[in-house]
Amino acid sequence: MMSRKPITIAGGGLAGLTLGIGLRQRDVPVTIWEAGSYPRHRVCGEFISGNGQLVLERLGLLAQCHRAGAVYAHTALFVCGTNRSPVRRLDPPALCLSRHALDALLAETFARAGGELRVNTRWSQAQAAEGLVLASGRRPQTGGNSPRWFGVKAHVPRDCPVALTADLEMYVSDHGYVGINRIGGGEVNVCGLFRAEDGRRTESRPDWLRGGADSLLRERLQAAAFDPASFCSVGGLQLKPQRAAARPECCIGDAQTMTPPVTGNGMSMAFESAEMAIGPLAEYSAGRGDWATARREIARRCDEAFGRRLAWARLLQKVMLSPAMQGGWGAVCLRSEWLWRLLYTRTR
Ligand SMILES: Cc1cc2nc3c(=O)[nH]c(=O)nc-3n(C[C@H](O)[C@H](O)[C@H](O)COP(=O)(O)OP(=O)(O)OC[C@H]3O[C@@H](n4cnc5c(N)ncnc54)[C@H](O)[C@@H]3O)c2cc1C
């Protein structure tokens, strides 16, 4: 058999594992370095919306997600202050599965396909090197003037049901939002993104998720008890879009650029960018192209696929979190079917 050049992936999250699986399907030798281990909870709405579902299907992973308990979210409802949208159809529906299950199933699939997975092993060598792909997730926020973004997530277990009017309910205030959705096995994910201008908030993290006194969110979660083992939080999120071509490293997923989580499209982008990298890396590995060509091609594909989407995503986040959404303007926006369709389709 022709000898193939190896690929090293720094980061075994969704992007790194999906790329690893795709490369193993083409007989490329792959090692993934993962700082943590599996299974583990991640801060995430666990709501896969967009082309990423097609990537999972093409790589033969969608059926495994279903076997692991994934469910579809067909409807969504948005609440801004006292304004509510009608229940909207999600077309196509989103796939919901806990990251606890999803990351573990991808890790198992990669190892079964002959990939080498080094868990609890942090990549701390060069960031840009031949044969190295960075899939190490979000980059820390830099720059003192921009708001600080924090993510918090917890599950409500099946024996403590939350009565939802839609499969996904989003509660938006002018300093963040909380999404509530079913994730299979009767569990409910409650995940929020919050802006703190000075990086500090006085409430406890469960209280961030429960919302302000007298809010509709607090009413919805009144009887809910969070599973303490599922609690996680993350800070210093960099939400400014980045161009892959501007980077010297070969990056995929959040390591390349992060879309505002309000879109529910970040996991999809991780799957999509991983798939876009498979072909060029397999060519490089087989000796049919050099590293610089592979890296440039991956960056070109990602920038072409994501550039416009990221611009719309930024606009969506600005509109959703604008204080005007809590007043009369918000009531008009939330009722507009045209605006809903436009923003839903352009951000995925
Ligand atoms: C509040 C919030 C809500 C979200 N909700 C949704 C949602 O509902 N739907 C959606 O599609 N997206 C959502 N996202 C985004 C989604 O979680 C990310 O886009 C997705 O996880 C990106 O996958 P990734 O593989 O690039 O990064 P990650 O999943 O973060 O994986 C990176 C991996 O790299 C490892 N790592 C880091 N550094 C190193 C190192 N030096 N060496 C070795 N390993 C390393 C980490 O341990 C981690 O396992 C949300 C994000 C946030 C913050």
The ligand as a MOL file (V3000), in Angstrom:
LIG
                    3D

  0  0  0     0  0            999 V3000
M  V30 BEGIN CTAB
M  V30 COUNTS 53 58 0 0 0
M  V30 BEGIN ATOM
M  V30 1 C -23.6820 29.3770 25.0230 0
M  V30 2 C -23.4670 28.5920 23.7740 0
M  V30 3 C -24.5380 27.9320 23.1710 0
M  V30 4 C -24.3540 27.2340 21.9820 0
M  V30 5 N -25.4290 26.6020 21.4210 0
M  V30 6 C -25.2960 25.9980 20.2330 0
M  V30 7 C -26.4160 25.3630 19.6170 0
M  V30 8 O -27.5160 25.2630 20.1650 0
M  V30 9 N -26.2290 24.8450 18.3810 0
M  V30 10 C -25.0400 24.8850 17.7400 0
M  V30 11 O -24.9510 24.4140 16.6110 0
M  V30 12 N -23.9550 25.4430 18.3240 0
M  V30 13 C -24.0530 25.9860 19.5510 0
M  V30 14 N -22.9600 26.5380 20.1400 0
M  V30 15 C -21.6730 26.4970 19.4360 0
M  V30 16 C -21.0460 25.1130 19.4610 0
M  V30 17 O -20.9790 24.6290 20.7920 0
M  V30 18 C -19.6240 25.1950 18.8710 0
M  V30 19 O -19.6880 25.8970 17.6470 0
M  V30 20 C -19.0360 23.8120 18.6180 0
M  V30 21 O -18.8550 23.1390 19.8440 0
M  V30 22 C -17.6860 23.9510 17.9220 0
M  V30 23 O -17.0580 22.7010 17.8330 0
M  V30 24 P -15.4580 22.6260 17.8270 0
M  V30 25 O -15.1240 21.1950 17.6420 0
M  V30 26 O -14.9070 23.6290 16.8960 0
M  V30 27 O -15.0320 23.1000 19.2800 0
M  V30 28 P -15.2800 22.3620 20.6750 0
M  V30 29 O -16.5060 21.5720 20.6550 0
M  V30 30 O -15.1220 23.4410 21.6910 0
M  V30 31 O -14.0530 21.3630 20.7840 0
M  V30 32 C -12.7330 21.7870 20.9460 0
M  V30 33 C -11.9780 20.6790 21.6600 0
M  V30 34 O -10.5920 20.9870 21.6710 0
M  V30 35 C -10.0460 20.6290 22.9350 0
M  V30 36 N -8.8390 21.4450 23.1030 0
M  V30 37 C -8.7370 22.7840 23.2680 0
M  V30 38 N -7.4440 23.1610 23.2960 0
M  V30 39 C -6.7190 22.0160 23.1570 0
M  V30 40 C -5.3230 21.7410 23.0990 0
M  V30 41 N -4.4110 22.7100 23.1970 0
M  V30 42 N -4.9200 20.4550 22.9610 0
M  V30 43 C -5.8280 19.4460 22.8610 0
M  V30 44 N -7.1640 19.6510 22.9010 0
M  V30 45 C -7.6040 20.9210 23.0270 0
M  V30 46 C -11.1710 20.9200 23.9170 0
M  V30 47 O -11.0050 20.1650 25.0960 0
M  V30 48 C -12.3970 20.5090 23.1150 0
M  V30 49 O -12.7370 19.1610 23.3340 0
M  V30 50 C -23.0910 27.2010 21.3630 0
M  V30 51 C -22.0090 27.8250 21.9770 0
M  V30 52 C -22.1770 28.5030 23.1730 0
M  V30 53 C -21.0040 29.1740 23.8170 0
M  V30 END ATOM
M  V30 BEGIN BOND
M  V30 1 1 1 2
M  V30 2 1 2 3
M  V30 3 2 2 52
M  V30 4 2 3 4
M  V30 5 1 4 5
M  V30 6 1 4 50
M  V30 7 2 5 6
M  V30 8 1 6 7
M  V30 9 1 6 13
M  V30 10 2 7 8
M  V30 11 1 7 9
M  V30 12 1 9 10
M  V30 13 2 10 11
M  V30 14 1 10 12
M  V30 15 2 12 13
M  V30 16 1 13 14
M  V30 17 1 14 15
M  V30 18 1 14 50
M  V30 19 1 15 16
M  V30 20 1 16 17
M  V30 21 1 16 18
M  V30 22 1 18 19
M  V30 23 1 18 20
M  V30 24 1 20 21
M  V30 25 1 20 22
M  V30 26 1 22 23
M  V30 27 1 23 24
M  V30 28 2 24 25
M  V30 29 1 24 26
M  V30 30 1 24 27
M  V30 31 1 27 28
M  V30 32 2 28 29
M  V30 33 1 28 30
M  V30 34 1 28 31
M  V30 35 1 31 32
M  V30 36 1 32 33
M  V30 37 1 33 34
M  V30 38 1 33 48
M  V30 39 1 34 35
M  V30 40 1 35 36
M  V30 41 1 35 46
M  V30 42 1 36 37
M  V30 43 1 36 45
M  V30 44 2 37 38
M  V30 45 1 38 39
M  V30 46 1 39 40
M  V30 47 2 39 45
M  V30 48 1 40 41
M  V30 49 2 40 42
M  V30 50 1 42 43
M  V30 51 2 43 44
M  V30 52 1 44 45
M  V30 53 1 46 47
M  V30 54 1 46 48
M  V30 55 1 48 49
M  V30 56 2 50 51
M  V30 57 1 51 52
M  V30 58 1 52 53
M  V30 END BOND
M  V30 END CTAB
M  END
